[in-house]
Structure formats: C-alpha cells, structure tokens
C-alpha cells in the first residue's frame, strides 16, 4: 500500500508539471552604440558596414550617432545614461573626449575607440590605421627617390589627428635625406585641392606632391603633374591611378576592416569577454615603384 500511495503521488506531481504553463522565452538584448564626431562620408560608411557584418546577430541593436562640436554635451549625456553594453567612440583628443570616455566606463559601458586613440584613458580597445607608420614609410620613399628640393603634403582626412600623425611620421622618414624638405598644406575643404596644387606646381622647388585623403586625392589628381605623386586613400578606385602610372606611390587603408575588428571587440566586451586593453592597427596596402 505504501508503494501504491507513493506511485499515485508521483503521477499527480508529473501531471501538475505538464499542465503548468511554460514561461515565454525572451531573447537577450545587446544594445550597442557608435558615436562619431564628424559628418557621414564614405570612410565612415565603410567602417559601419564592416561593423554590421559582424554584429548582424539576434538581439544585437546597433545605434549610430554623428555629432558636431556644438552637440558634445548632449552626446556625452547619451553615452553615459544609455543602457549600452558597449560603446564605440571617435572624437579629437582633448579634455572633453577623455572625460566622456571615463564617465561612460564608470557608468558600466566598455569603450572601444575607432580611428583616433585617446591614450591615458580607461578605454578597453582601439582600432585604426597606423598613420604615423604610413607617413614614415612615405617620407623614406621620397628621401630615396628625390635627390633634393621640397615635397608638399596636401592633406585632409575625416579621422581626427590622422593628418598630424601622418605628417609627424613623414617628416621623420624624410630625415634619411637632409637635402629634402617637406611642407604640410592642410585643407578644411577638399574642393580647394585643385587650386592649391596648381599653385604648388608653379613653384620650382616642389619636386613631389603627396595627396593625403581620398577626397583630396580625388579632387587633385586631375591637375597634379605626373612626377613623384603619392596618394593615401581608402577608395579602391585609387588603384586605377597607380596602374595607369598617374601616381608612383599608393597607400590604401581599409576602413571596412577597421569596422570588422572594432565590432569583434565590441561583441566580446558586451558578452563579458576580454577585460584587457587591446590596440589593433589594421594593415594598409602599400604599392610603390
């Protein structure tokens, strides 16, 4: 009788478990955000497309915010108060940017920097092109190719500090030839490149021109004289200039791969993996005669 009673109780328990409603399953959400100080362009389009290829996953929500200098305070508030699992961020290296990174991290959102690094902050990742190294190699190439004179670097780039880092490396590479000097011509508007290049071409001392930035190169390639012309671009079309011998040096950076690598870090951090700082320099393509 005892065994029969136990069997009855067990059957009743199983029946109750089967009749109990199953709680609804809810997919886990991963809200991520990208904050970029600047305007949308094909460089950032490529970065974001690269990110989406790695973050096209169930539950992942990626929000993209472009902001101006006047919108910094509102942007900082959104970064700090948002329920982000991870944040990607790009802004000039100044006190506001560093403070914003610290506040976001303290609020619980790991920060991955894209394009421009902010040393001495508690960011957990940086992904970008090594502009100093690209500039140093370009400077050394000119130092070996051009006996004497002056090389002009006409530059405009959407990434903060890209021009200054490239220029620093370029000057150091040029030190291999003490008879060669360099001049930086920064442009706020790439549409001014043709007039600037025509003026440079009229100067006898100028023995070469380097066009730093895809849009600067696009605007200026048609008027640059075909001698010792170098280009840094992120557009595949720049390869045609090299193949047609319009340029002698091509540095092609890969913003899509920057997005892929940054997204990998964001995904790992959002899942609680990887707590150590990771610095990732995405290789650029180098073609020179």
ChimeraX attribute file (.defattr): number of C-alpha atoms within 10 A of each C-alpha:
attribute: neighborCount
match mode: 1-to-1
recipient: residues
	/A:1	6
	/A:2	7
	/A:3	8
	/A:4	9
	/A:5	9
	/A:6	11
	/A:7	12
	/A:8	11
	/A:9	12
	/A:10	12
	/A:11	11
	/A:12	12
	/A:13	11
	/A:14	10
	/A:15	11
	/A:16	11
	/A:17	11
	/A:18	10
	/A:19	8
	/A:20	8
	/A:21	8
	/A:22	8
	/A:23	6
	/A:24	6
	/A:25	6
	/A:26	7
	/A:27	9
	/A:28	9
	/A:29	11
	/A:30	20
	/A:31	17
	/A:32	23
	/A:33	23
	/A:34	21
	/A:35	21
	/A:36	23
	/A:37	20
	/A:38	18
	/A:39	12
	/A:40	13
	/A:41	10
	/A:42	15
	/A:43	21
	/A:44	21
	/A:45	14
	/A:46	20
	/A:47	22
	/A:48	22
	/A:49	16
	/A:50	21
	/A:51	23
	/A:52	17
	/A:53	13
	/A:54	16
	/A:55	20
	/A:56	11
	/A:57	10
	/A:58	10
	/A:59	13
	/A:60	18
	/A:61	14
	/A:62	18
	/A:63	12
	/A:64	12
	/A:65	15
	/A:66	15
	/A:67	17
	/A:68	12
	/A:69	11
	/A:70	8
	/A:71	11
	/A:72	16
	/A:73	12
	/A:74	10
	/A:75	20
	/A:76	19
	/A:77	13
	/A:78	16
	/A:79	26
	/A:80	20
	/A:81	14
	/A:82	17
	/A:83	15
	/A:84	23
	/A:85	21
	/A:86	27
	/A:87	27
	/A:88	26
	/A:89	23
	/A:90	22
	/A:91	25
	/A:92	18
	/A:93	14
	/A:94	9
	/A:95	8
	/A:96	14
	/A:97	18
	/A:98	18
	/A:99	13
	/A:100	20
	/A:101	26
	/A:102	18
	/A:103	18
	/A:104	24
	/A:105	20
	/A:106	12
	/A:107	15
	/A:108	15
	/A:109	25
	/A:110	25
	/A:111	28
	/A:112	27
	/A:113	24
	/A:114	27
	/A:115	26
	/A:116	21
	/A:117	22
	/A:118	18
	/A:119	10
	/A:120	7
	/A:121	15
	/A:122	18
	/A:123	25
	/A:124	19
	/A:125	23
	/A:126	26
	/A:127	26
	/A:128	25
	/A:129	22
	/A:130	20
	/A:131	25
	/A:132	21
	/A:133	18
	/A:134	24
	/A:135	27
	/A:136	21
	/A:137	20
	/A:138	28
	/A:139	28
	/A:140	19
	/A:141	19
	/A:142	27
	/A:143	22
	/A:144	14
	/A:145	13
	/A:146	16
	/A:147	13
	/A:148	17
	/A:149	15
	/A:150	20
	/A:151	25
	/A:152	21
	/A:153	22
	/A:154	25
	/A:155	28
	/A:156	22
	/A:157	20
	/A:158	20
	/A:159	21
	/A:160	17
	/A:161	17
	/A:162	22
	/A:163	23
	/A:164	16
	/A:165	17
	/A:166	23
	/A:167	25
	/A:168	16
	/A:169	22
	/A:170	27
	/A:171	20
	/A:172	17
	/A:173	23
	/A:174	24
	/A:175	15
	/A:176	15
	/A:177	17
	/A:178	11
	/A:179	13
	/A:180	19
	/A:181	18
	/A:182	19
	/A:183	14
	/A:184	16
	/A:185	16
	/A:186	16
	/A:187	15
	/A:188	12
	/A:189	11
	/A:190	21
	/A:191	14
	/A:192	13
	/A:193	27
	/A:194	19
	/A:195	13
	/A:196	17
	/A:197	22
	/A:198	14
	/A:199	10
	/A:200	20
	/A:201	18
	/A:202	9
	/A:203	10
	/A:204	9
	/A:205	14
	/A:206	17
	/A:207	22
	/A:208	23
	/A:209	26
	/A:210	24
	/A:211	27
	/A:212	25
	/A:213	26
	/A:214	26
	/A:215	25
	/A:216	25
	/A:217	24
	/A:218	19
	/A:219	18
	/A:220	22
	/A:221	22
	/A:222	12
	/A:223	14
	/A:224	24
	/A:225	16
	/A:226	15
	/A:227	13
	/A:228	19
	/A:229	23
	/A:230	27
	/A:231	28
	/A:232	28
	/A:233	26
	/A:234	21
	/A:235	18
	/A:236	11
	/A:237	11
	/A:238	21
	/A:239	16
	/A:240	11
	/A:241	15
	/A:242	19
	/A:243	10
	/A:244	9
	/A:245	14
	/A:246	19
	/A:247	25
	/A:248	18
	/A:249	22
	/A:250	24
	/A:251	23
	/A:252	22
	/A:253	26
	/A:254	22
	/A:255	27
	/A:256	22
	/A:257	22
	/A:258	26
	/A:259	26
	/A:260	22
	/A:261	22
	/A:262	26
	/A:263	25
	/A:264	14
	/A:265	23
	/A:266	28
	/A:267	19
	/A:268	13
	/A:269	22
	/A:270	20
	/A:271	11
	/A:272	11
	/A:273	11
	/A:274	15
	/A:275	11
	/A:276	10
	/A:277	12
	/A:278	14
	/A:279	14
	/A:280	17
	/A:281	15
	/A:282	18
	/A:283	15
	/A:284	21
	/A:285	14
	/A:286	14
	/A:287	13
	/A:288	12
	/A:289	11
